[in-house]
Amino acid sequence: KQYAYQHSLIADLKEKLKSNSKYSLSLIEALELDNLITGYFNEEFKKYTLQNPSKASQRLDDIKSLKMETNRIINNHYDNVKSNYQYGFKPESELELYIRQNCDIRNFRDYKSWKECAKEKIQAFQ
């Protein structure tokens, strides 16, 4: 979480990560956190493993837990969009609308492929 807090570009995500309480993430925040977790795993975790082999398995469990939580949130957003917003979330930001328009849910068979499209669109948007 500390790595994500330091590297996040989204102020609301930083505030939520700083809080110790349970928080709900917007689609954009969940995608950003997913990217940060992947970045940490690919860049920092390998160094950490070499320096702290005895603590690496606990850190890996923490990474898996965070990744599982972000995927759950993204999957919930996917299900909500697929059900035509029956579960409450509606795109509010310009970026969420951009994802909605450019990653048509009907073109994806599962949330993982939709998530990859959303990540690509976020990078293209910036």
N, CA, C and O atoms as a GROMACS GRO file, in nm:
protein
  504
    1LYS      N    1   0.083  -0.119   0.000
    1LYS     CA    2   0.000   0.000   0.000
    1LYS      C    3   0.087   0.125   0.000
    1LYS      O    4   0.052   0.226  -0.061
    2GLN      N    5   0.198   0.117   0.067
    2GLN     CA    6   0.288   0.233   0.075
    2GLN      C    7   0.340   0.268  -0.065
    2GLN      O    8   0.346   0.386  -0.100
    3TYR      N    9   0.378   0.168  -0.143
    3TYR     CA   10   0.424   0.192  -0.280
    3TYR      C   11   0.314   0.257  -0.362
    3TYR      O   12   0.338   0.354  -0.434
    4ALA      N   13   0.192   0.204  -0.352
    4ALA     CA   14   0.079   0.260  -0.427
    4ALA      C   15   0.052   0.404  -0.383
    4ALA      O   16   0.023   0.490  -0.466
    5TYR      N   17   0.060   0.429  -0.254
    5TYR     CA   18   0.038   0.564  -0.202
    5TYR      C   19   0.141   0.661  -0.260
    5TYR      O   20   0.106   0.772  -0.301
    6GLN      N   21   0.266   0.620  -0.263
    6GLN     CA   22   0.373   0.708  -0.312
    6GLN      C   23   0.366   0.733  -0.462
    6GLN      O   24   0.407   0.839  -0.508
    7HIS      N   25   0.316   0.636  -0.537
    7HIS     CA   26   0.320   0.647  -0.683
    7HIS      C   27   0.186   0.680  -0.749
    7HIS      O   28   0.181   0.702  -0.870
    8SER      N   29   0.080   0.686  -0.672
    8SER     CA   30  -0.051   0.714  -0.730
    8SER      C   31  -0.059   0.859  -0.777
    8SER      O   32  -0.007   0.950  -0.713
    9LEU      N   33  -0.125   0.878  -0.888
    9LEU     CA   34  -0.148   1.012  -0.942
    9LEU      C   35  -0.287   1.064  -0.904
    9LEU      O   36  -0.320   1.179  -0.932
   10ILE      N   37  -0.366   0.979  -0.841
   10ILE     CA   38  -0.504   1.015  -0.807
   10ILE      C   39  -0.511   1.050  -0.658
   10ILE      O   40  -0.487   0.965  -0.572
   11ALA      N   41  -0.543   1.173  -0.629
   11ALA     CA   42  -0.545   1.222  -0.490
   11ALA      C   43  -0.645   1.145  -0.404
   11ALA      O   44  -0.615   1.113  -0.289
   12ASP      N   45  -0.763   1.115  -0.458
   12ASP     CA   46  -0.864   1.041  -0.380
   12ASP      C   47  -0.816   0.902  -0.344
   12ASP      O   48  -0.842   0.853  -0.234
   13LEU      N   49  -0.745   0.838  -0.435
   13LEU     CA   50  -0.690   0.705  -0.407
   13LEU      C   51  -0.586   0.715  -0.296
   13LEU      O   52  -0.581   0.629  -0.208
   14LYS      N   53  -0.503   0.817  -0.300
   14LYS     CA   54  -0.403   0.837  -0.195
   14LYS      C   55  -0.469   0.850  -0.058
   14LYS      O   56  -0.424   0.790   0.039
   15GLU      N   57  -0.575   0.928  -0.052
   15GLU     CA   58  -0.646   0.946   0.075
   15GLU      C   59  -0.705   0.815   0.125
   15GLU      O   60  -0.699   0.785   0.244
   16LYS      N   61  -0.761   0.737   0.035
   16LYS     CA   62  -0.820   0.609   0.074
   16LYS      C   63  -0.713   0.511   0.121
   16LYS      O   64  -0.735   0.436   0.215
   17LEU      N   65  -0.598   0.511   0.054
   17LEU     CA   66  -0.489   0.422   0.094
   17LEU      C   67  -0.431   0.463   0.229
   17LEU      O   68  -0.387   0.378   0.307
   18LYS      N   69  -0.431   0.592   0.257
   18LYS     CA   70  -0.378   0.642   0.384
   18LYS      C   71  -0.469   0.602   0.500
   18LYS      O   72  -0.422   0.581   0.612
   19SER      N   73  -0.597   0.592   0.472
   19SER     CA   74  -0.695   0.555   0.574
   19SER      C   75  -0.682   0.407   0.607
   19SER      O   76  -0.658   0.325   0.518
   20ASN      N   77  -0.700   0.373   0.732
   20ASN     CA   78  -0.696   0.232   0.772
   20ASN      C   79  -0.833   0.167   0.766
   20ASN      O   80  -0.846   0.046   0.783
   21SER      N   81  -0.935   0.246   0.742
   21SER     CA   82  -1.070   0.191   0.737
   21SER      C   83  -1.098   0.132   0.599
   21SER      O   84  -1.024   0.154   0.504
   22LYS      N   85  -1.205   0.056   0.591
   22LYS     CA   86  -1.248  -0.004   0.464
   22LYS      C   87  -1.294   0.108   0.372
   22LYS      O   88  -1.361   0.201   0.416
   23TYR      N   89  -1.259   0.099   0.247
   23TYR     CA   90  -1.294   0.204   0.152
   23TYR      C   91  -1.348   0.142   0.024
   23TYR      O   92  -1.315   0.028  -0.011
   24SER      N   93  -1.431   0.218  -0.044
   24SER     CA   94  -1.481   0.174  -0.175
   24SER      C   95  -1.408   0.254  -0.281
   24SER      O   96  -1.386   0.374  -0.267
   25LEU      N   97  -1.371   0.186  -0.386
   25LEU     CA   98  -1.294   0.250  -0.493
   25LEU      C   99  -1.381   0.271  -0.615
   25LEU      O  100  -1.465   0.188  -0.648
   26SER      N  101  -1.360   0.382  -0.681
   26SER     CA  102  -1.424   0.403  -0.810
   26SER      C  103  -1.354   0.313  -0.911
   26SER      O  104  -1.250   0.255  -0.881
   27LEU      N  105  -1.411   0.301  -1.028
   27LEU     CA  106  -1.350   0.220  -1.132
   27LEU      C  107  -1.210   0.268  -1.165
   27LEU      O  108  -1.117   0.188  -1.176
   28ILE      N  109  -1.193   0.397  -1.180
   28ILE     CA  110  -1.062   0.454  -1.215
   28ILE      C  111  -0.962   0.427  -1.104
   28ILE      O  112  -0.847   0.392  -1.131
   29GLU      N  113  -1.004   0.444  -0.979
   29GLU     CA  114  -0.914   0.418  -0.867
   29GLU      C  115  -0.874   0.271  -0.861
   29GLU      O  116  -0.757   0.240  -0.837
   30ALA      N  117  -0.969   0.180  -0.884
   30ALA     CA  118  -0.938   0.038  -0.882
   30ALA      C  119  -0.842   0.000  -0.995
   30ALA      O  120  -0.751  -0.080  -0.974
   31LEU      N  121  -0.862   0.058  -1.112
   31LEU     CA  122  -0.771   0.030  -1.224
   31LEU      C  123  -0.631   0.086  -1.196
   31LEU      O  124  -0.531   0.021  -1.227
   32GLU      N  125  -0.625   0.204  -1.137
   32GLU     CA  126  -0.496   0.264  -1.100
   32GLU      C  127  -0.426   0.178  -0.996
   32GLU      O  128  -0.306   0.152  -1.007
   33LEU      N  129  -0.499   0.134  -0.894
   33LEU     CA  130  -0.439   0.050  -0.791
   33LEU      C  131  -0.392  -0.082  -0.850
   33LEU      O  132  -0.286  -0.132  -0.812
   34ASP      N  133  -0.469  -0.139  -0.940
   34ASP     CA  134  -0.428  -0.263  -1.007
   34ASP      C  135  -0.297  -0.243  -1.083
   34ASP      O  136  -0.208  -0.327  -1.077
   35ASN      N  137  -0.287  -0.132  -1.154
   35ASN     CA  138  -0.162  -0.101  -1.226
   35ASN      C  139  -0.045  -0.083  -1.130
   35ASN      O  140   0.066  -0.130  -1.158
   36LEU      N  141  -0.069  -0.016  -1.019
   36LEU     CA  142   0.037   0.007  -0.921
   36LEU      C  143   0.083  -0.123  -0.856
   36LEU      O  144   0.203  -0.142  -0.834
   37ILE      N  145  -0.010  -0.211  -0.827
   37ILE     CA  146   0.026  -0.341  -0.768
   37ILE      C  147   0.110  -0.420  -0.867
   37ILE      O  148   0.211  -0.480  -0.829
   38THR      N  149   0.069  -0.421  -0.992
   38THR     CA  150   0.146  -0.491  -1.095
   38THR      C  151   0.284  -0.431  -1.110
   38THR      O  152   0.383  -0.503  -1.120
   39GLY      N  153   0.291  -0.298  -1.110
   39GLY     CA  154   0.420  -0.230  -1.119
   39GLY      C  155   0.510  -0.263  -1.002
   39GLY      O  156   0.629  -0.288  -1.019
   40TYR      N  157   0.452  -0.264  -0.882
   40TYR     CA  158   0.531  -0.299  -0.763
   40TYR      C  159   0.585  -0.441  -0.775
   40TYR      O  160   0.702  -0.467  -0.750
   41PHE      N  161   0.498  -0.533  -0.814
   41PHE     CA  162   0.540  -0.673  -0.825
   41PHE      C  163   0.653  -0.688  -0.927
   41PHE      O  164   0.750  -0.758  -0.901
   42ASN      N  165   0.640  -0.623  -1.041
   42ASN     CA  166   0.739  -0.637  -1.147
   42ASN      C  167   0.870  -0.564  -1.118
   42ASN      O  168   0.976  -0.608  -1.162
   43GLU      N  169   0.865  -0.455  -1.043
   43GLU     CA  170   0.985  -0.373  -1.022
   43GLU      C  171   1.046  -0.389  -0.882
   43GLU      O  172   1.166  -0.413  -0.870
   44GLU      N  173   0.965  -0.375  -0.780
   44GLU     CA  174   1.017  -0.368  -0.644
   44GLU      C  175   1.018  -0.501  -0.570
   44GLU      O  176   1.108  -0.527  -0.491
   45PHE      N  177   0.920  -0.585  -0.596
   45PHE     CA  178   0.910  -0.709  -0.519
   45PHE      C  179   1.030  -0.800  -0.542
   45PHE      O  180   1.077  -0.865  -0.448
   46LYS      N  181   1.077  -0.805  -0.662
   46LYS     CA  182   1.193  -0.891  -0.690
   46LYS      C  183   1.316  -0.845  -0.611
   46LYS      O  184   1.392  -0.928  -0.561
   47LYS      N  185   1.335  -0.714  -0.601
   47LYS     CA  186   1.446  -0.661  -0.519
   47LYS      C  187   1.423  -0.694  -0.372
   47LYS      O  188   1.516  -0.733  -0.302
   48TYR      N  189   1.302  -0.678  -0.328
   48TYR     CA  190   1.267  -0.708  -0.189
   48TYR      C  191   1.295  -0.854  -0.156
   48TYR      O  192   1.346  -0.886  -0.048
   49THR      N  193   1.262  -0.943  -0.249
   49THR     CA  194   1.284  -1.086  -0.229
   49THR      C  195   1.432  -1.116  -0.211
   49THR      O  196   1.469  -1.198  -0.127
   50LEU      N  197   1.515  -1.051  -0.288
   50LEU     CA  198   1.660  -1.073  -0.275
   50LEU      C  199   1.714  -1.021  -0.143
   50LEU      O  200   1.804  -1.082  -0.084
   51GLN      N  201   1.660  -0.910  -0.096
   51GLN     CA  202   1.709  -0.849   0.028
   51GLN      C  203   1.648  -0.913   0.153
   51GLN      O  204   1.713  -0.918   0.257
   52ASN      N  205   1.525  -0.960   0.144
   52ASN     CA  206   1.453  -1.015   0.259
   52ASN      C  207   1.384  -1.147   0.225
   52ASN      O  208   1.262  -1.154   0.226
   53PRO      N  209   1.460  -1.251   0.196
   53PRO     CA  210   1.397  -1.377   0.153
   53PRO      C  211   1.303  -1.436   0.258
   53PRO      O  212   1.204  -1.499   0.222
   54SER      N  213   1.332  -1.416   0.385
   54SER     CA  214   1.246  -1.474   0.488
   54SER      C  215   1.110  -1.404   0.497
   54SER      O  216   1.012  -1.465   0.540
   55LYS      N  217   1.103  -1.278   0.459
   55LYS     CA  218   0.978  -1.201   0.466
   55LYS      C  219   0.904  -1.197   0.332
   55LYS      O  220   0.792  -1.146   0.325
   56ALA      N  221   0.964  -1.251   0.230
   56ALA     CA  222   0.908  -1.239   0.095
   56ALA      C  223   0.775  -1.312   0.080
   56ALA      O  224   0.686  -1.264   0.010
   57SER      N  225   0.759  -1.426   0.145
   57SER     CA  226   0.633  -1.500   0.128
   57SER      C  227   0.516  -1.424   0.189
   57SER      O  228   0.406  -1.425   0.133
   58GLN      N  229   0.537  -1.358   0.302
   58GLN     CA  230   0.430  -1.278   0.363
   58GLN      C  231   0.396  -1.159   0.272
   58GLN      O  232   0.279  -1.127   0.254
   59ARG      N  233   0.497  -1.096   0.215
   59ARG     CA  234   0.474  -0.983   0.124
   59ARG      C  235   0.399  -1.031   0.000
   59ARG      O  236   0.310  -0.962  -0.049
   60LEU      N  237   0.435  -1.148  -0.050
   60LEU     CA  238   0.365  -1.203  -0.167
   60LEU      C  239   0.217  -1.228  -0.133
   60LEU      O  240   0.130  -1.202  -0.215
   61ASP      N  241   0.190  -1.280  -0.015
   61ASP     CA  242   0.052  -1.300   0.027
   61ASP      C  243  -0.024  -1.168   0.033
   61ASP      O  244  -0.140  -1.161  -0.006
   62ASP      N  245   0.043  -1.062   0.081
   62ASP     CA  246  -0.020  -0.930   0.086
   62ASP      C  247  -0.050  -0.878  -0.054
   62ASP      O  248  -0.156  -0.820  -0.079
   63ILE      N  249   0.044  -0.898  -0.146
   63ILE     CA  250   0.025  -0.855  -0.285
   63ILE      C  251  -0.093  -0.930  -0.346
   63ILE      O  252  -0.178  -0.870  -0.412
   64LYS      N  253  -0.097  -1.060  -0.325
   64LYS     CA  254  -0.208  -1.141  -0.380
   64LYS      C  255  -0.342  -1.096  -0.324
   64LYS      O  256  -0.442  -1.090  -0.395
   65SER      N  257  -0.344  -1.063  -0.196
   65SER     CA  258  -0.467  -1.018  -0.133
   65SER      C  259  -0.514  -0.885  -0.192
   65SER      O  260  -0.632  -0.869  -0.222
   66LEU      N  261  -0.423  -0.791  -0.208
   66LEU     CA  262  -0.458  -0.662  -0.270
   66LEU      C  263  -0.504  -0.680  -0.414
   66LEU      O  264  -0.601  -0.618  -0.458
   67LYS      N  265  -0.435  -0.765  -0.487
   67LYS     CA  266  -0.469  -0.790  -0.627
   67LYS      C  267  -0.609  -0.854  -0.636
   67LYS      O  268  -0.689  -0.818  -0.723
   68MET      N  269  -0.636  -0.947  -0.546
   68MET     CA  270  -0.766  -1.012  -0.546
   68MET      C  271  -0.877  -0.911  -0.516
   68MET      O  272  -0.984  -0.915  -0.577
   69GLU      N  273  -0.850  -0.820  -0.423
   69GLU     CA  274  -0.949  -0.718  -0.388
   69GLU      C  275  -0.973  -0.621  -0.505
   69GLU      O  276  -1.088  -0.587  -0.533
   70THR      N  277  -0.868  -0.577  -0.572
   70THR     CA  278  -0.888  -0.487  -0.686
   70THR      C  279  -0.962  -0.557  -0.798
   70THR      O  280  -1.048  -0.498  -0.863
   71ASN      N  281  -0.929  -0.684  -0.823
   71ASN     CA  282  -1.000  -0.758  -0.927
   71ASN      C  283  -1.147  -0.777  -0.891
   71ASN      O  284  -1.233  -0.773  -0.979
   72ARG      N  285  -1.177  -0.797  -0.763
   72ARG     CA  286  -1.316  -0.809  -0.719
   72ARG      C  287  -1.392  -0.679  -0.747
   72ARG      O  288  -1.505  -0.681  -0.796
   73ILE      N  289  -1.329  -0.566  -0.716
   73ILE     CA  290  -1.393  -0.436  -0.738
   73ILE      C  291  -1.414  -0.411  -0.886
   73ILE      O  292  -1.521  -0.366  -0.927
   74ILE      N  293  -1.313  -0.440  -0.967
   74ILE     CA  294  -1.324  -0.420  -1.112
   74ILE      C  295  -1.432  -0.512  -1.169
   74ILE      O  296  -1.510  -0.470  -1.255
   75ASN      N  297  -1.438  -0.635  -1.121
   75ASN     CA  298  -1.541  -0.729  -1.165
   75ASN      C  299  -1.680  -0.677  -1.126
   75ASN      O  300  -1.775  -0.690  -1.204
   76ASN      N  301  -1.693  -0.620  -1.007
   76ASN     CA  302  -1.822  -0.562  -0.967
   76ASN      C  303  -1.862  -0.448  -1.059
   76ASN      O  304  -1.979  -0.437  -1.097
   77HIS      N  305  -1.767  -0.364  -1.096
   77HIS     CA  306  -1.797  -0.254  -1.190
   77HIS      C  307  -1.837  -0.312  -1.326
   77HIS      O  308  -1.930  -0.263  -1.389
   78TYR      N  309  -1.767  -0.415  -1.369
   78TYR     CA  310  -1.800  -0.481  -1.496
   78TYR      C  311  -1.943  -0.534  -1.492
   78TYR      O  312  -2.021  -0.511  -1.584
   79ASP      N  313  -1.978  -0.606  -1.384
   79ASP     CA  314  -2.113  -0.659  -1.371
   79ASP      C  315  -2.218  -0.548  -1.369
   79ASP      O  316  -2.326  -0.563  -1.426
   80ASN      N  317  -2.185  -0.439  -1.304
   80ASN     CA  318  -2.277  -0.326  -1.297
   80ASN      C  319  -2.300  -0.264  -1.435
   80ASN      O  320  -2.414  -0.234  -1.472
   81VAL      N  321  -2.193  -0.244  -1.510
   81VAL     CA  322  -2.206  -0.188  -1.645
   81VAL      C  323  -2.285  -0.286  -1.733
   81VAL      O  324  -2.371  -0.245  -1.810
   82LYS      N  325  -2.253  -0.414  -1.720
   82LYS     CA  326  -2.319  -0.516  -1.801
   82LYS      C  327  -2.470  -0.522  -1.772
   82LYS      O  328  -2.549  -0.551  -1.861
   83SER      N  329  -2.508  -0.494  -1.647
   83SER     CA  330  -2.649  -0.498  -1.610
   83SER      C  331  -2.716  -0.362  -1.628
   83SER      O  332  -2.824  -0.336  -1.575
   84ASN      N  333  -2.650  -0.275  -1.704
   84ASN     CA  334  -2.703  -0.141  -1.732
   84ASN      C  335  -2.722  -0.060  -1.605
   84ASN      O  336  -2.824   0.007  -1.587
   85TYR      N  337  -2.623  -0.065  -1.516
   85TYR     CA  338  -2.614   0.016  -1.395
   85TYR      C  339  -2.724  -0.012  -1.293
   85TYR      O  340  -2.772   0.079  -1.226
   86GLN      N  341  -2.763  -0.137  -1.280
   86GLN     CA  342  -2.863  -0.173  -1.180
   86GLN      C  343  -2.808  -0.168  -1.038
   86GLN      O  344  -2.885  -0.155  -0.943
   87TYR      N  345  -2.677  -0.177  -1.023
   87TYR     CA  346  -2.618  -0.185  -0.889
   87TYR      C  347  -2.568  -0.051  -0.837
   87TYR      O  348  -2.498  -0.048  -0.736
   88GLY      N  349  -2.602   0.058  -0.903
   88GLY     CA  350  -2.574   0.189  -0.846
   88GLY      C  351  -2.466   0.271  -0.913
   88GLY      O  352  -2.485   0.392  -0.931
   89PHE      N  353  -2.354   0.212  -0.951
   89PHE     CA  354  -2.247   0.290  -1.011
   89PHE      C  355  -2.290   0.342  -1.148
   89PHE      O  356  -2.342   0.267  -1.230
   90LYS      N  357  -2.267   0.469  -1.169
   90LYS     CA  358  -2.284   0.528  -1.302
   90LYS      C  359  -2.161   0.610  -1.330
   90LYS      O  360  -2.107   0.674  -1.239
   91PRO      N  361  -2.114   0.611  -1.455
   91PRO     CA  362  -1.994   0.689  -1.485
   91PRO      C  363  -2.017   0.836  -1.454
   91PRO      O  364  -2.115   0.896  -1.497
   92GLU      N  365  -1.924   0.893  -1.378
   92GLU     CA  366  -1.939   1.032  -1.338
   92GLU      C  367  -1.830   1.121  -1.395
   92GLU      O  368  -1.856   1.235  -1.432
   93SER      N  369  -1.709   1.071  -1.402
   93SER     CA  370  -1.600   1.153  -1.451
   93SER      C  371  -1.588   1.140  -1.603
   93SER      O  372  -1.643   1.049  -1.666
   94GLU      N  373  -1.515   1.233  -1.659
   94GLU     CA  374  -1.493   1.231  -1.804
   94GLU      C  375  -1.420   1.103  -1.846
   94GLU      O  376  -1.448   1.047  -1.952
   95LEU      N  377  -1.328   1.058  -1.763
   95LEU     CA  378  -1.252   0.937  -1.793
   95LEU      C  379  -1.340   0.813  -1.788
   95LEU      O  380  -1.326   0.724  -1.872
   96GLU      N  381  -1.429   0.805  -1.691
   96GLU     CA  382  -1.521   0.691  -1.682
   96GLU      C  383  -1.615   0.688  -1.803
   96GLU      O  384  -1.645   0.580  -1.855
   97LEU      N  385  -1.661   0.804  -1.846
   97LEU     CA  386  -1.745   0.810  -1.966
   97LEU      C  387  -1.666   0.768  -2.090
   97LEU      O  388  -1.719   0.699  -2.177
   98TYR      N  389  -1.541   0.808  -2.096
   98TYR     CA  390  -1.454   0.772  -2.207
   98TYR      C  391  -1.436   0.620  -2.214
   98TYR      O  392  -1.443   0.561  -2.322
   99ILE      N  393  -1.414   0.558  -2.099
   99ILE     CA  394  -1.401   0.412  -2.094
   99ILE      C  395  -1.532   0.347  -2.138
   99ILE      O  396  -1.532   0.252  -2.215
  100ARG      N  397  -1.644   0.398  -2.088
  100ARG     CA  398  -1.776   0.344  -2.122
  100ARG      C  399  -1.799   0.348  -2.273
  100ARG      O  400  -1.853   0.253  -2.330
  101GLN      N  401  -1.759   0.457  -2.337
  101GLN     CA  402  -1.781   0.472  -2.480
  101GLN      C  403  -1.684   0.389  -2.564
  101GLN      O  404  -1.720   0.342  -2.672
  102ASN      N  405  -1.562   0.371  -2.514
  102ASN     CA  406  -1.459   0.306  -2.595
  102ASN      C  407  -1.433   0.160  -2.560
  102ASN      O  408  -1.361   0.092  -2.632
  103CYS      N  409  -1.490   0.112  -2.454
  103CYS     CA  410  -1.481  -0.029  -2.417
  103CYS      C  411  -1.622  -0.082  -2.400
  103CYS      O  412  -1.667  -0.109  -2.289
  104ASP      N  413  -1.691  -0.096  -2.511
  104ASP     CA  414  -1.829  -0.142  -2.509
  104ASP      C  415  -1.835  -0.281  -2.446
  104ASP      O  416  -1.771  -0.375  -2.495
  105ILE      N  417  -1.910  -0.293  -2.341
  105ILE     CA  418  -1.917  -0.415  -2.261
  105ILE      C  419  -1.962  -0.535  -2.345
  105ILE      O  420  -1.926  -0.649  -2.314
  106ARG      N  421  -2.038  -0.512  -2.448
  106ARG     CA  422  -2.087  -0.622  -2.532
  106ARG      C  423  -1.975  -0.687  -2.613
  106ARG      O  424  -1.992  -0.798  -2.663
  107ASN      N  425  -1.862  -0.620  -2.625
  107ASN     CA  426  -1.750  -0.675  -2.702
  107ASN      C  427  -1.656  -0.763  -2.620
  107ASN      O  428  -1.558  -0.814  -2.673
  108PHE      N  429  -1.686  -0.782  -2.492
  108PHE     CA  430  -1.596  -0.857  -2.404
  108PHE      C  431  -1.671  -0.969  -2.334
  108PHE      O  432  -1.782  -0.951  -2.285
  109ARG      N  433  -1.608  -1.085  -2.331
  109ARG     CA  434  -1.675  -1.200  -2.271
  109ARG      C  435  -1.656  -1.210  -2.120
  109ARG      O  436  -1.731  -1.280  -2.053
  110ASP      N  437  -1.555  -1.140  -2.066
  110ASP     CA  438  -1.533  -1.142  -1.922
  110ASP      C  439  -1.468  -1.012  -1.875
  110ASP      O  440  -1.426  -0.930  -1.956
  111TYR      N  441  -1.462  -0.996  -1.745
  111TYR     CA  442  -1.411  -0.870  -1.691
  111TYR      C  443  -1.262  -0.852  -1.716
  111TYR      O  444  -1.215  -0.739  -1.724
  112LYS      N  445  -1.187  -0.961  -1.730
  112LYS     CA  446  -1.042  -0.948  -1.748
  112LYS      C  447  -1.009  -0.881  -1.881
  112LYS      O  448  -0.923  -0.792  -1.886
  113SER      N  449  -1.075  -0.920  -1.987
  113SER     CA  450  -1.049  -0.857  -2.116
  113SER      C  451  -1.101  -0.712  -2.117
  113SER      O  452  -1.039  -0.624  -2.176
  114TRP      N  453  -1.215  -0.689  -2.051
  114TRP     CA  454  -1.268  -0.554  -2.039
  114TRP      C  455  -1.173  -0.467  -1.958
  114TRP      O  456  -1.152  -0.350  -1.991
  115LYS      N  457  -1.114  -0.523  -1.851
  115LYS     CA  458  -1.018  -0.450  -1.767
  115LYS      C  459  -0.897  -0.408  -1.849
  115LYS      O  460  -0.848  -0.296  -1.834
  116GLU      N  461  -0.847  -0.495  -1.934
  116GLU     CA  462  -0.732  -0.461  -2.018
  116GLU      C  463  -0.766  -0.349  -2.114
  116GLU      O  464  -0.684  -0.259  -2.137
  117CYS      N  465  -0.885  -0.353  -2.172
  117CYS     CA  466  -0.929  -0.244  -2.260
  117CYS      C  467  -0.935  -0.113  -2.181
  117CYS      O  468  -0.888  -0.010  -2.229
  118ALA      N  469  -0.991  -0.117  -2.062
  118ALA     CA  470  -1.002   0.005  -1.981
  118ALA      C  471  -0.865   0.060  -1.947
  118ALA      O  472  -0.846   0.182  -1.950
  119LYS      N  473  -0.770  -0.026  -1.915
  119LYS     CA  474  -0.634   0.019  -1.884
  119LYS      C  475  -0.571   0.087  -2.007
  119LYS      O  476  -0.506   0.191  -1.995
  120GLU      N  477  -0.590   0.028  -2.124
  120GLU     CA  478  -0.536   0.086  -2.247
  120GLU      C  479  -0.599   0.223  -2.273
  120GLU      O  480  -0.530   0.317  -2.312
  121LYS      N  481  -0.729   0.232  -2.252
  121LYS     CA  482  -0.798   0.360  -2.277
  121LYS      C  483  -0.755   0.468  -2.178
  121LYS      O  484  -0.748   0.586  -2.214
  122ILE      N  485  -0.726   0.429  -2.054
  122ILE     CA  486  -0.679   0.526  -1.956
  122ILE      C  487  -0.544   0.583  -2.002
  122ILE      O  488  -0.522   0.704  -1.995
  123GLN      N  489  -0.457   0.497  -2.049
  123GLN     CA  490  -0.327   0.545  -2.097
  123GLN      C  491  -0.342   0.632  -2.221
  123GLN      O  492  -0.271   0.731  -2.235
  124ALA      N  493  -0.432   0.596  -2.309
  124ALA     CA  494  -0.455   0.675  -2.430
  124ALA      C  495  -0.519   0.810  -2.395
  124ALA      O  496  -0.493   0.910  -2.462
  125PHE      N  497  -0.600   0.813  -2.292
  125PHE     CA  498  -0.668   0.935  -2.249
  125PHE      C  499  -0.569   1.038  -2.196
  125PHE      O  500  -0.586   1.158  -2.218
  126GLN      N  501  -0.466   0.990  -2.127
  126GLN     CA  502  -0.367   1.081  -2.068
  126GLN      C  503  -0.278   1.132  -2.176
  126GLN      O  504  -0.187   1.210  -2.149
   0.00000   0.00000   0.00000
